Amino acid sequence: MAVPVLTYHSMRIGSADYRENDHVALREDLRLVEALGWKILPVSRLAALQRAGRLEREQKTIALSFDDAPDWDWHDMDHPEQGMQRGFAGILADFRGETGRVDVHATSFVIAGPDARRELDRTCMLGKGWWNDDWWRIAWTAGISIGNHSWDHNHATLDTTAQRNGIKGDFSVIDTYEECDIEVRQAADYVDLVLGRPACKLFAYPQGQCSAYLAEFYLPVHAARHRQVAAFTSAGESVRDSCSPWRLPRFICGDHWKSPEGLEAILRDSQAGIRT
């Protein structure tokens, strides 16, 4: 079997409509998963099974991930145009309460650098201090693991990033040891410091982009240094045993599906073994 990893962005709040609001989409998608009888596998467990070549045993199974990790992943927040939004953590908690399910788990991939998050809060949101790390440690108690989404995302709106030539907005240009070590190992070190334990072991490439050097050399060769065990793209396919653990694909809400019917098609194709 193939396992779809479904990815949401809590900053995507364009309206109250499913197509433009990942909070609405996550809530409705969980209800669809329940109605169709699918189970939810922690992303860390998916990575372990994939490396062991045992995903074929997982029938009707998805995994959930969140990217960027502003405070809306954790807190209920009052959006200046769309009003109060239930945070992703609250949506998962509501779903557990409605269904009694104990397998509700997600991984939130966080941008680690504090200065980068402060600047991104100003350039990508409203500068209200909504991109913090004070909830990371307690999130584990609510079924949200914390993963690594790089040190600074090599984001186009930042004044400076780890990229040596000042080329920003494209993570595939991170292609030297020094750059990779900042974006991956330094980020993992900081996340583990905040968590108070060595727990950050999953990496998600910003915008799904990676250089051949990062995916084929730095990550596999220097695993003892950076401690990551798998890395995820946004390739729009389900994870299979045959995938490279350093290029595991994910589906992105709003890009690869835009409605419950679109998600149901992804689930149906993954169960049938169809490459989407």
matplotlib code that plots the C-alpha trace (Angstrom):
import matplotlib.pyplot as plt

x = [0.0, 0.9, 0.4, -0.5, 1.0, -1.5, 0.0, -1.7, -0.6, -2.3, -1.5, -3.7, -6.9, -8.1, -11.8, -14.2, -14.3, -12.6, -10.6, -8.9, -8.8, -6.8, -8.5, -11.8, -10.2, -8.5, -11.7, -13.7, -10.9, -10.8, -14.5, -14.0, -11.2, -13.5, -16.4, -14.3, -12.7, -9.0, -6.5, -3.9, -0.3, 2.3, 4.8, 7.6, 6.1, 5.5, 9.2, 10.3, 8.0, 9.2, 12.9, 12.1, 10.2, 6.9, 4.5, 2.7, 1.1, -0.6, -4.0, -6.3, -3.7, -2.8, -0.3, -0.8, 1.8, 1.7, 4.3, 5.9, 4.4, 3.1, 1.1, -2.0, -0.8, -1.4, -3.5, -7.0, -6.4, -8.6, -7.9, -8.2, -10.5, -12.0, -12.5, -11.8, -10.0, -9.8, -6.1, -4.9, -4.3, -7.9, -9.3, -7.4, -8.7, -12.3, -12.0, -10.7, -13.6, -16.2, -14.9, -13.1, -10.1, -6.7, -4.7, -5.0, -1.5, 0.3, 3.8, 4.3, 7.4, 8.8, 11.1, 13.8, 15.7, 14.2, 15.4, 14.0, 10.6, 10.5, 11.2, 8.8, 6.1, 6.5, 6.9, 4.4, 1.8, 1.0, 3.9, 1.8, 4.3, 2.4, 5.5, 6.8, 8.3, 6.8, 4.2, 6.6, 7.3, 3.8, 2.5, 3.8, 1.3, -1.5, -0.4, 1.6, 5.3, 7.8, 9.8, 12.5, 11.6, 15.0, 16.8, 15.4, 13.5, 15.8, 12.8, 12.7, 11.5, 14.4, 17.3, 19.8, 19.8, 22.3, 22.6, 26.2, 25.4, 22.3, 20.0, 16.7, 13.3, 14.5, 15.7, 17.3, 20.2, 21.2, 24.0, 27.2, 28.1, 28.1, 24.7, 23.1, 24.6, 23.0, 19.7, 19.4, 21.8, 21.7, 17.9, 17.6, 20.0, 17.7, 14.5, 15.9, 17.1, 13.5, 12.0, 14.5, 15.3, 16.8, 13.5, 13.7, 14.4, 12.2, 13.0, 10.6, 12.2, 10.9, 8.5, 9.4, 12.7, 16.1, 19.4, 21.0, 23.8, 21.4, 19.2, 21.9, 25.0, 24.6, 21.5, 22.6, 26.3, 26.1, 23.1, 25.1, 25.7, 22.2, 20.2, 17.4, 16.1, 13.8, 13.1, 9.9, 9.2, 5.9, 5.9, 2.2, 2.5, 1.9, 4.8, 5.9, 8.5, 10.5, 10.9, 14.2, 13.9, 15.4, 12.8, 9.5, 6.6, 3.6, 0.3, -0.3, -3.8, -4.8, -2.3, -2.9, -6.5, -9.0, -12.2, -13.2, -13.9, -10.3, -9.0, -11.2, -9.7, -6.2, -7.2, -8.8, -5.8, -3.4, -5.4, -5.5, -1.7, -2.2, 0.6, -1.1]
y = [0.0, 3.7, 6.2, 9.8, 12.5, 15.4, 18.8, 22.0, 25.6, 27.4, 30.8, 30.0, 31.9, 33.6, 33.3, 31.0, 28.6, 25.2, 26.2, 29.1, 28.2, 25.3, 25.4, 24.7, 22.1, 20.2, 20.0, 18.7, 16.3, 14.7, 14.0, 12.5, 10.3, 9.1, 8.5, 6.4, 4.4, 5.5, 5.5, 8.2, 7.2, 9.4, 10.8, 9.4, 5.9, 6.2, 7.1, 4.1, 1.7, 3.1, 2.6, -1.0, -1.6, -2.4, 0.2, -2.3, -3.6, -0.3, -0.3, 2.8, 4.9, 8.6, 10.8, 14.5, 17.3, 21.1, 23.5, 26.7, 26.5, 30.0, 30.2, 29.3, 25.7, 25.7, 28.6, 29.8, 33.1, 36.1, 36.8, 40.5, 39.7, 36.2, 36.4, 33.7, 30.6, 27.3, 26.4, 23.2, 21.7, 22.5, 21.0, 17.7, 17.8, 18.4, 15.5, 13.2, 14.3, 13.7, 10.3, 8.9, 8.1, 7.8, 7.7, 11.5, 12.7, 15.3, 16.7, 20.4, 21.3, 24.5, 27.2, 27.2, 30.5, 33.0, 36.0, 34.5, 33.9, 37.4, 38.9, 36.6, 37.6, 41.1, 40.4, 37.5, 38.2, 41.5, 41.9, 40.9, 38.4, 35.3, 33.1, 31.8, 28.6, 28.6, 26.0, 23.5, 21.5, 21.2, 20.3, 16.8, 16.2, 17.0, 14.7, 17.1, 16.3, 18.9, 18.5, 20.5, 23.0, 24.5, 27.4, 30.3, 28.7, 30.6, 32.9, 35.6, 38.3, 37.9, 40.4, 37.6, 33.8, 31.0, 30.9, 32.0, 34.2, 35.9, 33.9, 33.7, 32.2, 28.8, 26.1, 24.1, 26.5, 25.2, 23.1, 23.3, 21.6, 24.9, 26.0, 22.5, 22.3, 25.6, 24.9, 21.3, 20.5, 24.0, 24.0, 20.6, 21.6, 24.6, 22.7, 20.0, 22.8, 24.2, 20.7, 19.8, 16.4, 15.0, 14.6, 16.5, 13.8, 14.6, 17.3, 19.0, 20.9, 24.5, 24.6, 21.0, 22.0, 20.4, 20.3, 17.0, 17.7, 18.0, 15.0, 12.7, 13.6, 15.8, 14.1, 10.5, 10.9, 13.2, 11.6, 11.1, 14.9, 16.2, 13.3, 13.4, 10.1, 11.2, 14.3, 15.3, 17.1, 18.3, 16.0, 15.3, 11.5, 8.9, 7.4, 4.0, 1.5, 2.3, 6.0, 7.4, 8.3, 11.7, 12.5, 11.3, 13.0, 14.8, 16.3, 20.0, 21.2, 24.0, 22.7, 19.0, 19.0, 21.8, 20.0, 16.9, 15.3, 16.0, 14.4, 11.4, 10.9, 11.0, 8.4, 6.2, 6.3, 5.6, 2.5, 1.3, 1.8, 4.5, 7.1, 10.5]
z = [0.0, -0.4, 2.4, 1.6, 3.9, 4.0, 4.7, 5.9, 6.5, 9.3, 7.9, 4.8, 5.8, 2.7, 3.5, 5.3, 2.4, 2.3, -0.8, 0.9, 4.6, 5.9, 9.2, 7.5, 5.3, 8.1, 10.1, 7.1, 6.0, 9.4, 9.2, 5.8, 7.1, 9.8, 7.5, 5.1, 7.9, 7.5, 10.3, 11.1, 11.4, 13.1, 10.6, 12.7, 12.5, 8.8, 8.3, 10.4, 8.5, 5.2, 6.0, 7.1, 3.8, 5.7, 4.4, 2.3, 5.5, 6.2, 4.5, 4.5, 6.3, 6.1, 8.0, 8.9, 8.8, 9.3, 7.8, 9.0, 12.5, 13.3, 16.5, 14.6, 14.7, 18.4, 19.5, 18.6, 17.0, 16.0, 12.3, 11.4, 8.5, 9.0, 12.7, 15.3, 13.9, 15.8, 15.9, 14.4, 17.8, 18.8, 15.6, 16.4, 20.0, 18.8, 16.5, 19.3, 21.4, 18.7, 17.7, 20.7, 18.4, 20.0, 16.7, 16.0, 15.5, 13.4, 13.0, 12.9, 10.9, 12.5, 11.2, 14.0, 13.8, 16.3, 14.3, 11.1, 12.7, 14.1, 10.7, 9.0, 11.5, 10.2, 6.5, 6.1, 8.7, 10.6, 12.9, 16.0, 17.4, 16.2, 15.4, 18.7, 20.1, 23.6, 22.7, 21.1, 24.2, 25.4, 21.9, 22.4, 25.1, 22.7, 19.9, 17.8, 17.3, 16.3, 13.1, 11.4, 8.6, 8.4, 10.2, 8.0, 5.1, 2.8, 2.7, 0.1, 2.5, 5.0, 4.9, 5.2, 5.2, 5.3, 1.5, 0.7, -2.3, -1.1, -3.4, -1.5, -2.1, -3.5, -1.1, -3.9, -3.9, -0.4, -1.8, 0.3, 3.6, 5.5, 4.2, 4.8, 8.3, 9.3, 7.7, 9.1, 12.0, 13.6, 13.3, 14.9, 17.7, 18.5, 18.3, 20.7, 23.0, 23.2, 23.6, 26.3, 24.7, 21.4, 19.6, 16.3, 13.7, 10.7, 8.1, 5.6, 2.8, 2.5, -0.5, -1.1, -2.7, -2.3, -4.0, -5.1, -2.6, 0.3, -0.4, -1.8, 0.2, 3.2, 4.7, 4.2, 4.9, 7.9, 9.6, 12.9, 13.0, 12.1, 13.6, 11.0, 9.8, 6.9, 4.8, 3.0, -0.3, -1.7, -4.7, -4.7, -4.4, -1.7, 0.3, -0.9, 0.3, -2.9, -2.1, -0.9, 2.8, 1.9, -0.7, 0.8, -1.0, 0.5, -0.7, 0.0, 0.8, -1.7, -4.3, -4.7, -3.6, -3.1, -1.9, 0.1, -3.3, -4.3, -1.2, -1.5, -5.0, -3.5, -0.9, -3.5, -5.8, -3.0, -1.9, -5.5, -5.9, -8.6, -8.8, -8.6]

ax = plt.figure().add_subplot(projection="3d")
ax.plot(x, y, z, "-o")
ax.set_aspect("equal")
plt.show()
